[in-house]
Amino acid sequence: MNLAEILQADTIVSDLAASDRWQVIDELIDCLVAAGKIKLEHRDAVVAVVRKRETSMSTGIGFGIGIPHASTDLIDDVVGAFGRSRKGIQFDALDNQPVTLVMLFLVPQGQFQKHLHTLADIAKLLHRKEFRQALEQAPDASTMYGIIRNNATEKPPRPV
């Protein structure tokens, strides 16, 4: 699944209030609850599984990107929320730099291949500097979603 298939404008937070990675996880999961992607009664269990995964190894991959993710049997399909922090968040990233773009996603338990492919697609897209800059400069969530939709569906040029 690509990023545009996972997100909608209402699962994008254009100005995260969080100041650390644990608050970001809470804020993005709250966004998924508000959008009806996670049942309210499952919120705390989902937070726990994402935090457990994040504790084992930070998903701050460098270049200002964080991709917290986990598998859970509390969802039926891949769901995700995207957030942007204008001030940067300490995320224990590989390059020790603050994170400004965070893509949290969840995959149904037992769908290991889908989990890996989704993670790879998201990381590949977010490693493109122009894409990150466009998201960082977008005025709101709706514009951010348009940028994601336009870029996630593009096929990269084939090598000659």
Secondary structure by P-SEA (a helix, b strand, c coil): ccccccccccccccccccccaaaaaaaaaaaaaaaccccccaaaaaaaaaaaaaaaccccccccbbbbcccccccccccbbbbbbcccccccccccbbbcbbbbbcccccaaaaaaaaaaaaaaaaacaaaaaaaaacccaaaaaaaaaacccccccccc
